[in-house]
C-alpha cells in the first residue's frame, strides 16, 4: 500500500532561507546552532547572501512547487490541500503541523524536499516533525513519508530535460565534448558511511546520463562547511571544474530549486575559479533547477 493512502493533506518540508538582509544572521544562527563552524566561514556566508540581495529565492520557489503539486492533484482527480513547512525559516515545520492538527487533519504525507537521503537531508526533518507531533499529544496527526524517489521516472526525466536544454546552449563542437558534472552538497565522511546518500546520487546521475545519451559523467560535491579538519565527501566541484579545459555542464542534482548553494557557490564562486583556471567563456553552463 502506498504511503499516501488515507492521507488528507500533503506537507512539503524544506530547509528555508532568509527573506531579507536583517534575517540573514538570525537564520544562520538557527542553521548552525551547535555546529563548530569557524567565524570566518560564518561571515563568508553572510557576504554570499548580501551579494545576492540579502535574500534567498528558496521559499518562494517552494511555494510555487506546492501550487504545482496542488494543481497536479486536481488534474488527477484527487484534490488535496498542500502545505509548506520549513526547518529554518517561517512558516516553521512545528507551526504548520499545529495548524494542520487544529484544522482536523489526521494523516499527513510529509514530502521532504531532498531526493538523496542522509541524516542531514532526511532524518533531521523527520525528527523535527516527530517532536512537533509529540508536543501535540493525542491531537497530533500521523506523519507518513514516501519511499525513496531518486530513480522515479518523473524525477529523472525532469533533470534530463533540463540537461538537454543546457547542452543546447553550447556551440555544436563544444556540445559534443562537454563533460557532465553532477553536484550535490558535501557531507562528512562519517555521516556518508551510514547513509545511502552517495549510492543514490550515483544511481540517479547514471540514469540521467543514460537518458541524454552520455556514457561519461562525474559526481562532485560542493558547499562544504563545518570543522575544516573533518574529512568530507570529495572531489570538490572546483577540483572537477579545473581538471581539464574541456567544456563543462554543471548539473546540481542534489537541489530541487535555486538557492545560495546554486546561485552563489556555483554561478559565482565556482564559475570564477573555473575562468581563472582557463575555462573559456561559453565553455561552462549550468542546468536550470527551478522544478516548478
BAFI-3210 file (N, C-alpha, C; in Angstrom, 3 decimals, decimal comma, padded with zeros to 6 digits):
// residues 292
n [1|2|3|4|5|6|7|8|9|10|11|12|13|14|15|16|17|18|19|20|21|22|23|24|25|26|27|28|29|30|31|32|33|34|35|36|37|38|39|40|41|42|43|44|45|46|47|48|49|50|51|52|53|54|55|56|57|58|59|60|61|62|63|64|65|66|67|68|69|70|71|72|73|74|75|76|77|78|79|80|81|82|83|84|85|86|87|88|89|90|91|92|93|94|95|96|97|98|99|100|101|102|103|104|105|106|107|108|109|110|111|112|113|114|115|116|117|118|119|120|121|122|123|124|125|126|127|128|129|130|131|132|133|134|135|136|137|138|139|140|141|142|143|144|145|146|147|148|149|150|151|152|153|154|155|156|157|158|159|160|161|162|163|164|165|166|167|168|169|170|171|172|173|174|175|176|177|178|179|180|181|182|183|184|185|186|187|188|189|190|191|192|193|194|195|196|197|198|199|200|201|202|203|204|205|206|207|208|209|210|211|212|213|214|215|216|217|218|219|220|221|222|223|224|225|226|227|228|229|230|231|232|233|234|235|236|237|238|239|240|241|242|243|244|245|246|247|248|249|250|251|252|253|254|255|256|257|258|259|260|261|262|263|264|265|266|267|268|269|270|271|272|273|274|275|276|277|278|279|280|281|282|283|284|285|286|287|288|289|290|291|292]
n.u [000,841|000,501|002,309|000,864|-001,759|-004,877|-004,139|-004,884|-003,839|-001,070|002,243|004,844|008,194|010,898|014,157|014,375|014,979|016,607|014,669|015,265|017,766|018,026|017,364|019,377|021,552|020,123|018,920|021,163|022,242|020,347|020,497|023,138|023,319|024,935|026,892|030,311|031,307|033,735|034,333|035,116|034,113|031,390|030,995|031,698|029,606|027,522|028,269|027,912|025,095|024,476|025,568|023,751|021,590|020,564|018,611|017,006|015,771|014,559|012,292|010,104|010,164|009,640|007,035|005,814|006,256|004,602|002,115|002,099|002,015|-000,461|-002,159|-001,592|-002,642|-005,336|-005,791|-005,462|-007,665|-007,778|-008,093|-006,430|-005,377|-002,274|000,393|003,168|006,165|009,035|012,346|014,160|013,167|010,334|007,218|007,475|008,156|007,002|004,967|003,246|002,404|000,955|-001,114|-002,304|-003,239|-005,089|-006,915|-008,127|-006,907|-005,769|-003,944|-000,896|000,937|004,183|006,386|009,581|011,862|014,166|015,961|017,933|019,232|020,327|021,460|021,435|019,912|017,487|016,713|016,804|014,713|012,518|012,766|012,230|009,553|008,461|008,932|007,272|004,788|004,794|004,626|002,024|000,545|-002,256|-003,791|-002,270|-001,538|-000,981|002,193|003,405|005,703|007,017|008,364|011,848|012,627|014,457|015,086|012,820|010,860|009,702|011,246|013,839|013,441|012,781|015,184|016,825|015,617|016,124|018,867|019,340|018,381|020,254|022,621|022,117|022,839|025,504|028,029|027,975|030,270|031,447|029,425|029,452|031,686|031,338|031,677|029,818|029,064|027,802|026,447|026,276|025,394|028,162|028,911|029,959|032,359|031,918|029,160|028,236|029,028|027,145|024,817|022,616|023,315|025,463|025,384|022,745|022,881|024,713|023,230|021,054|022,406|023,619|021,348|020,271|022,364|022,402|019,888|020,206|022,013|024,742|027,806|029,873|030,423|030,608|030,604|030,541|031,204|029,928|029,863|030,715|030,909|031,491|033,766|037,000|038,978|037,774|037,109|035,400|033,024|034,444|035,293|035,822|033,764|035,165|037,675|036,940|036,010|038,307|039,991|040,414|040,560|038,262|034,888|032,310|029,388|027,427|025,424|023,297|022,359|021,599|019,805|016,594|015,613|016,624|018,918|021,143|023,345|023,387|023,097|025,146|027,423|027,888|027,250|028,623|031,050|032,284|032,235|033,895|036,364|036,767|037,046|039,378|041,116|041,352|039,176|037,319|035,137|031,778|032,223|031,230|028,331|025,218|022,586|019,120|017,409|014,924|012,384|009,378]
n.v [-001,199|002,238|004,934|007,237|006,538|007,130|009,618|013,006|015,430|017,068|017,790|019,781|019,704|021,610|023,268|026,116|029,718|032,964|035,973|038,603|041,215|041,692|039,294|037,504|036,878|035,933|033,728|032,161|031,682|029,973|027,815|026,950|026,283|024,820|023,707|023,392|025,769|027,729|031,210|032,835|031,481|031,682|034,492|034,687|033,358|035,073|037,284|036,145|035,887|038,589|039,476|038,454|040,049|039,841|037,959|034,733|032,825|030,498|029,969|031,167|029,771|027,199|027,483|027,901|025,409|023,935|024,915|023,876|021,123|020,999|021,682|019,531|017,393|017,982|017,702|014,980|014,030|013,829|015,952|017,842|019,505|021,337|021,944|023,941|023,687|024,926|024,169|026,032|028,585|030,816|029,720|027,672|024,152|023,022|024,844|024,677|022,008|022,159|023,840|022,208|020,114|021,525|022,115|019,770|017,730|014,406|012,593|013,002|013,400|013,660|015,283|015,380|017,647|016,527|014,485|012,655|010,658|011,195|011,663|014,453|015,423|014,197|012,697|014,665|016,363|014,667|014,176|016,721|017,015|014,857|015,681|017,931|016,696|015,111|017,067|017,873|015,729|013,595|014,859|015,116|014,772|011,799|011,248|010,401|009,113|009,224|006,477|006,071|008,202|008,873|007,605|007,643|007,769|010,300|012,218|011,720|012,201|014,923|016,149|015,273|016,508|019,206|019,094|018,528|020,915|022,719|021,739|022,431|025,046|025,231|025,716|023,790|022,150|022,203|021,106|018,413|017,474|018,259|017,940|016,217|017,244|016,243|017,617|017,781|018,558|018,493|016,214|015,163|012,474|010,533|010,707|010,066|007,421|005,950|006,071|005,998|007,961|008,677|006,465|006,638|009,087|008,406|006,443|007,968|009,925|008,310|007,333|009,719|010,543|008,395|008,741|011,098|010,269|010,077|008,597|009,175|010,732|012,692|012,740|015,297|017,292|019,964|023,152|022,674|022,804|023,484|021,786|022,343|020,428|018,015|015,163|015,349|014,531|014,093|014,363|017,924|020,390|022,475|021,380|019,450|021,062|022,390|020,460|019,908|021,563|021,146|021,749|022,277|021,053|021,886|020,121|020,483|018,155|017,468|019,375|020,892|023,328|026,701|028,135|029,539|027,793|027,101|029,520|031,193|029,596|027,976|029,530|031,930|031,681|029,096|029,328|031,561|030,578|028,565|030,051|031,453|029,355|028,866|028,006|028,749|031,501|030,692|028,031|026,873|025,833|025,760|023,694|024,589|024,611|025,106|023,561|023,768]
n.w [000,000|-000,795|000,768|000,756|000,990|002,378|003,329|004,161|003,596|002,048|002,931|002,119|002,979|003,778|003,691|003,890|003,771|004,265|004,041|003,752|004,296|007,106|008,177|007,756|009,607|011,992|010,785|009,957|012,484|013,549|011,753|012,162|014,797|017,494|015,894|014,977|013,322|011,792|012,581|010,464|008,258|008,743|008,442|005,805|004,506|005,160|003,592|001,098|000,914|001,074|-001,327|-003,065|-002,785|-000,268|000,265|-000,139|-002,908|-002,313|-000,599|-001,925|-004,363|-003,461|-002,511|-004,949|-006,065|-004,377|-005,173|-007,744|-007,189|-005,961|-008,104|-009,809|-008,364|-008,476|-011,212|-011,420|-010,233|-007,467|-005,417|-002,891|000,086|000,141|002,084|003,323|005,097|006,764|007,912|008,892|008,569|008,631|007,192|010,035|010,507|012,852|013,482|011,263|011,442|013,817|012,941|010,998|012,571|014,150|012,220|011,796|010,352|009,936|008,897|007,476|004,538|004,511|002,567|002,128|000,849|-000,501|-002,497|-001,981|000,527|003,825|007,200|007,594|005,464|005,631|008,090|010,115|009,491|009,744|012,473|013,558|012,794|014,201|016,831|016,946|016,676|018,980|020,942|020,614|021,403|021,805|019,896|017,665|014,179|012,163|010,744|007,633|005,188|001,832|-000,134|-001,142|-003,901|-005,802|-008,185|-009,635|-012,618|-013,338|-011,953|-012,943|-015,690|-015,632|-014,770|-016,832|-019,077|-018,475|-018,604|-021,315|-022,440|-021,452|-022,605|-025,209|-025,265|-025,729|-028,264|-031,295|-031,654|-029,100|-027,602|-028,118|-026,749|-024,176|-020,695|-018,264|-015,080|-012,198|-009,262|-005,670|-002,271|-000,143|002,519|005,841|005,892|007,834|008,269|005,719|005,551|006,912|005,435|002,530|000,763|-001,175|-002,900|-003,867|-005,222|-007,234|-008,587|-009,603|-011,157|-013,096|-014,443|-015,487|-017,173|-018,969|-020,106|-021,569|-023,393|-022,755|-021,922|-020,248|-017,160|-014,148|-010,599|-008,254|-005,306|-003,265|-001,465|001,187|004,770|008,284|010,562|009,502|009,657|009,597|007,624|004,517|001,908|-001,302|-004,852|-004,673|-006,241|-007,430|-007,956|-009,833|-011,926|-012,727|-013,655|-016,330|-019,572|-020,994|-022,182|-019,735|-018,115|-015,502|-013,258|-010,849|-009,139|-006,587|-005,672|-005,585|-006,305|-007,123|-004,883|-002,397|-002,536|-005,166|-006,658|-005,699|-004,818|-007,049|-009,459|-009,079|-007,398|-008,076|-010,851|-011,251|-010,354|-012,223|-014,588|-013,945|-013,981|-016,618|-018,133|-020,833|-021,741|-022,346|-022,267|-020,046|-018,517|-016,672|-015,551|-015,379|-012,314|-011,336|-010,500|-011,066]
ca.u [000,000|001,258|002,335|-000,117|-003,112|-005,567|-003,683|-005,844|-003,105|000,351|003,082|006,210|009,079|012,157|015,183|014,054|016,057|016,286|013,883|015,717|019,088|018,005|017,110|020,499|022,262|019,251|018,742|022,383|022,385|019,476|021,044|024,436|023,276|025,595|027,871|031,583|031,666|034,642|033,725|035,374|033,185|030,084|030,963|031,766|028,255|026,770|028,600|027,287|023,694|024,437|025,855|022,538|020,489|020,126|017,502|017,056|014,536|014,126|010,941|009,145|010,134|008,979|005,600|005,376|006,207|003,386|000,990|002,140|001,537|-001,914|-002,807|-001,444|-003,588|-006,661|-005,851|-005,544|-008,929|-007,657|-007,729|-006,000|-004,574|-000,818|001,002|004,632|006,823|010,494|013,087|014,952|012,546|008,862|006,496|008,242|007,530|006,164|003,774|002,348|001,784|-000,093|-002,239|-002,973|-003,986|-006,229|-007,883|-008,749|-006,214|-005,368|-002,856|-000,135|002,030|005,309|007,284|010,828|012,356|015,529|015,853|019,040|018,984|021,319|020,933|021,211|018,917|016,255|016,328|016,583|013,368|011,589|012,855|011,506|008,120|008,095|008,896|006,058|003,644|004,848|004,154|000,569|-000,078|-003,297|-004,387|-001,314|-001,801|000,052|003,082|003,922|006,666|007,114|009,567|012,856|012,118|015,550|015,144|011,492|010,964|009,389|012,393|014,946|013,137|012,836|016,597|017,346|015,112|016,886|020,230|019,316|018,240|021,531|023,582|021,811|023,427|026,883|028,267|027,850|031,516|031,639|028,358|029,838|032,734|031,049|031,688|028,711|029,468|026,666|026,892|025,388|026,004|029,084|028,614|031,108|032,513|031,303|027,724|028,016|029,270|025,954|023,649|022,650|023,416|026,325|024,860|021,550|023,336|025,314|022,139|020,297|023,276|023,771|020,106|020,166|023,366|021,931|018,729|020,656|022,946|026,147|028,388|030,844|029,943|031,337|029,907|031,393|030,489|030,064|029,247|031,033|031,078|031,851|035,153|037,866|039,855|036,970|037,033|034,091|032,977|035,172|036,045|035,142|033,374|036,208|038,680|036,381|035,934|039,636|040,804|040,740|039,971|037,088|033,637|031,689|027,995|027,135|024,071|023,114|021,405|021,148|018,983|015,331|015,360|017,739|019,149|022,503|024,325|023,416|023,258|026,452|028,516|028,181|027,211|029,600|032,338|032,865|032,441|035,069|037,553|036,941|037,597|040,757|041,920|041,491|037,980|036,943|033,744|030,962|032,551|030,659|026,902|024,567|021,176|018,122|016,865|013,642|011,436|008,036]
ca.v [000,000|003,478|005,743|008,316|006,030|007,643|010,957|014,062|016,654|016,925|018,847|019,870|020,029|022,050|023,911|027,520|030,676|034,314|036,736|039,987|041,368|041,609|037,903|036,629|036,360|035,040|032,487|031,372|031,241|028,803|026,723|026,495|026,078|023,614|023,205|024,135|026,442|028,851|032,530|033,381|030,835|032,313|035,808|034,471|033,035|036,327|038,079|035,495|036,307|040,020|039,618|038,047|040,932|039,644|037,013|033,509|032,548|029,132|029,913|031,487|028,682|026,052|027,765|027,650|023,959|023,482|025,232|022,911|019,842|021,154|021,616|018,172|016,537|018,274|017,083|013,528|013,684|013,627|017,247|017,741|020,664|021,181|022,918|024,051|023,995|024,996|023,849|027,151|029,869|030,745|029,053|026,554|022,829|022,801|025,674|024,137|020,789|022,601|024,342|021,074|019,417|022,361|022,075|018,452|016,751|013,276|011,819|013,938|012,896|014,578|015,140|016,091|018,108|016,044|013,184|011,784|010,574|011,046|012,223|015,895|015,756|013,431|012,360|015,862|016,859|013,747|014,381|017,953|016,730|013,976|016,491|018,753|015,817|014,707|018,193|017,960|014,591|012,821|015,609|015,204|013,907|010,822|011,673|009,309|009,625|008,366|005,669|006,797|008,534|009,435|006,964|007,670|008,293|011,721|012,997|011,542|012,879|016,371|016,546|015,022|017,565|020,420|018,858|018,696|022,350|023,378|021,314|023,165|026,385|025,157|025,582|022,381|021,432|022,058|020,260|017,001|017,105|018,814|016,985|016,355|017,193|016,269|018,091|017,685|019,107|017,600|015,904|014,481|011,072|009,699|010,697|009,355|005,987|005,300|006,514|005,647|009,230|008,639|005,441|007,170|010,093|007,711|005,821|008,985|010,522|007,330|007,297|010,961|010,496|007,440|009,320|012,114|009,655|010,306|007,496|009,686|011,767|012,731|013,254|016,143|017,806|021,406|023,870|022,075|023,724|022,714|021,692|022,159|019,261|016,800|014,768|015,413|013,909|014,706|015,591|019,208|020,826|023,319|020,468|018,832|022,059|022,829|019,294|019,923|022,726|020,743|022,398|021,624|021,324|021,611|019,621|020,428|017,068|017,384|020,530|020,920|024,676|027,609|028,875|030,081|026,800|027,117|030,873|031,762|028,628|027,526|030,558|032,996|031,226|028,036|029,842|032,435|029,750|027,870|031,019|031,731|028,183|028,798|027,570|029,919|031,933|029,875|026,623|026,435|026,074|025,087|023,461|025,259|023,665|025,572|022,497|024,162]
ca.w [000,000|-000,871|001,991|000,642|001,186|003,559|003,722|003,848|003,294|001,717|003,510|001,613|004,103|003,208|004,511|004,131|003,560|004,728|003,080|003,746|004,918|008,571|008,576|007,410|010,779|012,781|010,027|010,063|013,876|013,722|010,946|012,647|016,242|017,973|014,933|015,112|012,077|012,077|012,440|009,134|007,334|009,019|007,813|004,366|004,039|005,249|002,402|-000,057|000,873|000,761|-002,756|-003,788|-002,428|001,114|000,412|-000,925|-003,632|-001,976|-000,042|-002,982|-005,323|-002,829|-002,531|-006,324|-006,209|-003,693|-006,055|-008,831|-006,666|-005,752|-009,417|-010,329|-007,648|-009,032|-012,544|-011,270|-009,604|-006,013|-004,823|-001,504|000,494|000,134|002,989|003,259|006,361|006,651|009,130|009,399|008,250|008,651|008,279|010,554|010,496|014,033|013,403|010,242|011,971|014,762|012,152|010,362|013,625|014,536|011,123|011,775|009,517|010,759|008,287|006,650|003,722|004,619|001,424|002,390|-000,443|-000,711|-003,161|-001,602|001,959|004,883|008,447|007,461|004,436|005,810|009,456|010,931|009,188|010,393|013,922|013,881|012,674|015,307|018,058|016,893|016,948|020,393|021,749|020,472|022,066|021,127|018,781|016,554|013,024|011,826|009,676|006,815|004,210|000,639|-000,346|-001,944|-005,231|-006,603|-009,503|-010,257|-013,986|-013,430|-011,485|-013,890|-016,957|-015,418|-014,780|-018,177|-019,953|-018,184|-019,086|-022,767|-022,739|-021,169|-023,624|-026,442|-025,185|-026,216|-029,696|-031,681|-031,413|-027,661|-027,056|-028,261|-025,803|-022,847|-019,590|-017,308|-013,673|-011,275|-007,953|-004,514|-001,061|000,547|003,918|006,443|005,534|008,862|008,001|004,464|005,736|007,446|004,686|001,107|000,052|-002,357|-003,808|-004,523|-006,181|-008,380|-009,340|-010,342|-012,171|-014,167|-015,208|-016,254|-018,253|-019,974|-020,780|-022,533|-024,316|-022,392|-021,168|-019,284|-016,265|-012,880|-009,423|-007,419|-004,137|-003,130|-000,337|002,480|005,895|009,462|011,004|008,328|009,844|009,450|006,211|003,874|000,588|-002,405|-005,121|-004,639|-007,581|-008,003|-008,493|-011,040|-012,994|-013,162|-014,003|-017,760|-020,246|-021,770|-021,776|-018,587|-017,781|-014,099|-013,025|-009,392|-008,955|-005,200|-005,319|-006,316|-006,794|-006,912|-003,641|-002,349|-002,949|-006,620|-007,207|-005,360|-004,780|-008,412|-010,506|-008,819|-006,885|-008,896|-012,207|-011,244|-010,250|-013,496|-015,550|-013,563|-014,333|-018,060|-018,839|-021,614|-021,740|-023,231|-022,070|-018,781|-018,386|-015,561|-015,850|-014,560|-011,345|-010,809|-010,867|-010,648]
c.u [000,871|001,195|001,260|-001,538|-003,709|-005,127|-004,727|-005,170|-001,665|001,089|004,471|007,099|010,456|013,035|014,797|015,253|015,641|015,580|014,225|017,032|019,078|017,772|018,328|021,152|021,361|019,041|019,983|022,605|021,535|020,047|022,273|024,462|023,922|026,646|029,143|032,036|032,569|033,976|033,942|034,458|031,780|029,979|031,023|030,372|027,348|027,014|027,993|025,824|023,584|024,679|024,650|021,326|019,922|018,989|017,736|015,736|013,903|012,673|009,892|009,031|009,452|007,469|005,034|005,314|004,943|002,152|000,936|001,640|000,022|-002,669|-002,735|-002,424|-005,005|-006,811|-006,025|-006,805|-008,845|-007,228|-007,446|-005,242|-003,084|-000,224|002,515|005,154|008,326|011,156|013,753|014,375|011,032|008,320|007,230|007,437|006,562|004,876|002,771|001,674|000,712|-001,329|-003,014|-003,801|-005,229|-007,310|-008,529|-008,079|-005,616|-004,208|-002,164|000,923|003,138|006,294|008,507|011,508|013,843|015,427|016,855|019,192|020,237|020,727|020,599|020,076|017,564|015,846|016,072|015,189|012,314|011,593|012,107|010,001|007,647|008,011|007,650|004,826|003,619|004,330|002,636|-000,157|-001,125|-003,901|-003,489|-001,741|-000,693|000,871|003,578|004,778|006,756|008,390|010,584|012,390|013,197|015,691|013,783|011,588|010,679|010,549|013,540|014,666|013,178|014,281|017,193|016,875|015,889|018,331|020,311|019,211|019,564|022,595|023,368|022,413|024,885|026,920|028,286|029,111|031,737|030,625|028,780|030,798|032,468|030,987|030,527|029,259|028,221|027,175|025,810|026,138|026,949|028,613|029,842|031,157|031,848|029,799|027,417|028,148|028,026|024,691|023,758|022,915|024,226|025,801|023,639|021,917|023,909|024,236|021,416|021,139|023,447|022,530|019,932|021,125|022,921|020,769|019,144|021,729|024,402|026,651|029,311|030,238|030,742|030,437|030,904|030,539|030,836|029,579|029,535|031,197|031,516|033,340|036,063|038,789|039,096|036,886|035,587|034,182|033,722|034,950|035,182|034,853|034,446|037,322|038,202|036,348|037,302|040,525|041,215|040,094|038,724|035,850|032,957|030,216|027,762|025,667|023,891|022,025|020,820|020,214|017,730|014,936|016,566|017,751|020,636|023,552|024,434|023,800|024,599|027,562|028,888|028,303|028,242|030,969|032,997|033,145|033,673|036,357|037,837|037,536|039,056|041,687|042,023|040,293|037,382|035,462|032,948|031,213|032,045|029,191|026,405|023,113|020,294|017,530|015,585|012,550|010,034|007,263]
c.v [001,242|004,220|006,811|007,854|006,563|009,017|011,998|015,408|016,286|018,088|018,762|020,390|020,364|022,798|025,338|028,415|032,054|035,107|038,219|040,107|041,220|040,181|037,002|036,029|035,514|033,689|031,602|030,869|029,999|027,601|026,103|026,207|024,747|023,044|024,049|024,764|027,634|030,196|033,103|032,755|031,421|033,647|035,705|034,186|034,263|037,164|037,469|035,921|037,792|040,252|039,261|038,895|040,703|038,669|035,805|033,327|031,219|029,086|030,142|030,344|027,445|026,262|027,565|026,157|023,397|023,749|024,255|021,542|019,881|021,023|020,209|017,221|016,747|017,597|015,573|013,083|013,389|014,933|017,121|019,012|020,333|022,308|022,909|024,407|023,949|024,702|025,082|028,523|029,719|030,463|027,781|025,254|022,672|023,603|025,149|022,868|021,138|023,072|023,195|020,299|020,204|022,355|020,707|017,425|015,655|012,467|012,695|013,185|013,935|014,328|016,016|016,390|017,797|014,653|012,174|011,822|010,364|011,698|013,697|016,215|015,102|013,293|013,594|016,434|015,966|013,950|015,646|017,737|015,851|014,743|017,360|017,913|015,385|015,812|018,330|016,814|013,914|013,545|015,670|014,316|012,873|011,364|010,437|009,910|008,683|007,535|006,485|006,991|009,070|008,781|006,942|008,313|009,790|012,601|012,919|012,297|014,391|016,863|016,359|016,095|018,862|020,302|019,056|020,168|023,074|022,992|022,077|024,562|026,401|025,251|024,090|021,583|021,187|021,103|018,795|016,562|017,610|017,711|017,270|016,209|017,333|016,711|017,892|018,250|018,077|017,389|015,207|013,004|010,158|009,608|009,888|007,850|005,256|005,627|006,070|006,837|009,119|007,622|005,949|008,240|009,432|007,043|006,844|009,599|009,587|007,281|008,562|010,934|009,545|008,022|010,343|011,578|009,903|009,142|007,988|010,812|011,680|013,271|014,050|016,748|019,270|021,868|023,241|023,156|022,889|022,721|021,429|020,953|017,943|016,427|014,753|014,751|014,748|013,853|016,833|019,665|021,698|022,475|019,859|019,816|022,375|021,676|019,273|021,151|022,386|021,509|021,589|022,018|020,913|021,226|019,488|019,418|017,041|018,489|020,565|022,310|025,549|028,144|029,149|029,083|026,710|028,500|031,506|030,721|028,117|028,693|031,662|032,403|030,179|028,522|030,729|031,621|029,011|028,801|031,317|030,580|027,991|028,288|028,782|030,241|031,118|028,388|026,099|026,816|025,354|024,856|024,285|024,247|024,174|024,611|022,868|024,650]
c.w [000,000|000,456|001,962|000,926|002,482|004,010|003,323|003,610|002,943|002,356|002,899|002,737|003,551|004,188|004,886|003,911|004,047|003,632|003,059|004,492|006,430|009,061|008,398|008,654|011,682|012,098|010,170|011,487|014,129|012,972|011,609|014,138|016,624|017,030|014,998|013,796|012,409|011,793|011,047|008,078|007,498|008,287|006,289|003,806|004,128|003,996|001,140|-000,194|000,514|-000,731|-003,618|-003,408|-001,054|001,303|-000,476|-001,664|-003,222|-001,514|-001,124|-003,978|-004,747|-002,772|-003,932|-006,602|-005,544|-004,538|-007,216|-008,398|-006,488|-007,071|-009,997|-009,646|-008,161|-010,388|-012,459|-010,542|-008,125|-005,352|-003,329|-001,134|000,458|000,970|002,806|004,646|006,194|007,988|009,741|009,075|008,355|007,262|008,719|010,554|011,656|013,984|012,395|010,746|013,003|014,005|011,503|011,379|014,020|013,470|010,961|010,891|010,395|010,187|007,245|005,851|003,759|003,493|001,665|001,060|-000,624|-001,306|-002,622|-000,090|002,802|006,121|008,304|006,505|004,680|007,281|010,320|010,711|009,844|011,907|014,345|013,821|013,823|016,621|018,095|017,198|018,414|021,293|021,697|021,152|021,204|019,933|017,555|015,395|012,868|010,665|008,940|005,701|003,007|000,643|-001,135|-003,381|-006,164|-007,976|-010,194|-011,639|-014,100|-013,010|-012,489|-015,180|-016,807|-015,459|-016,175|-019,164|-019,742|-018,672|-020,603|-023,149|-022,514|-022,193|-024,930|-026,447|-025,666|-027,738|-030,040|-031,372|-029,925|-027,050|-027,065|-027,171|-024,376|-021,796|-018,650|-015,896|-012,816|-009,904|-006,901|-003,315|-000,458|001,983|004,515|006,042|006,558|008,674|006,748|004,638|006,219|006,688|003,233|000,194|-001,247|-003,367|-004,568|-005,546|-007,429|-009,228|-010,210|-011,449|-013,363|-015,050|-016,056|-017,438|-019,357|-020,772|-021,833|-023,468|-024,034|-021,544|-020,063|-018,460|-014,970|-011,788|-008,588|-006,311|-003,901|-001,762|001,009|003,536|007,094|009,733|009,802|008,453|009,689|007,974|005,699|002,506|-000,443|-003,657|-005,001|-006,066|-008,230|-008,624|-009,804|-012,206|-013,576|-013,626|-015,459|-018,388|-021,056|-021,297|-020,670|-018,486|-016,343|-013,953|-011,519|-009,013|-007,550|-004,767|-006,195|-006,773|-006,483|-005,482|-003,548|-002,815|-004,472|-007,136|-006,862|-005,497|-006,171|-009,383|-010,311|-008,492|-007,790|-010,314|-012,279|-011,174|-011,558|-014,546|-015,240|-013,938|-015,840|-018,822|-019,532|-021,480|-022,758|-023,075|-020,732|-018,743|-017,135|-015,923|-014,926|-013,595|-010,696|-011,258|-010,381|-011,851]
res [x|x|x|x|x|x|x|x|x|x|x|x|x|x|x|x|x|x|x|x|x|x|x|x|x|x|x|x|x|x|x|x|x|x|x|x|x|x|x|x|x|x|x|x|x|x|x|x|x|x|x|x|x|x|x|x|x|x|x|x|x|x|x|x|x|x|x|x|x|x|x|x|x|x|x|x|x|x|x|x|x|x|x|x|x|x|x|x|x|x|x|x|x|x|x|x|x|x|x|x|x|x|x|x|x|x|x|x|x|x|x|x|x|x|x|x|x|x|x|x|x|x|x|x|x|x|x|x|x|x|x|x|x|x|x|x|x|x|x|x|x|x|x|x|x|x|x|x|x|x|x|x|x|x|x|x|x|x|x|x|x|x|x|x|x|x|x|x|x|x|x|x|x|x|x|x|x|x|x|x|x|x|x|x|x|x|x|x|x|x|x|x|x|x|x|x|x|x|x|x|x|x|x|x|x|x|x|x|x|x|x|x|x|x|x|x|x|x|x|x|x|x|x|x|x|x|x|x|x|x|x|x|x|x|x|x|x|x|x|x|x|x|x|x|x|x|x|x|x|x|x|x|x|x|x|x|x|x|x|x|x|x|x|x|x|x|x|x|x|x|x|x|x|x|x|x|x|x|x|x|x|x|x|x|x|x|x|x|x|x|x|x]
***
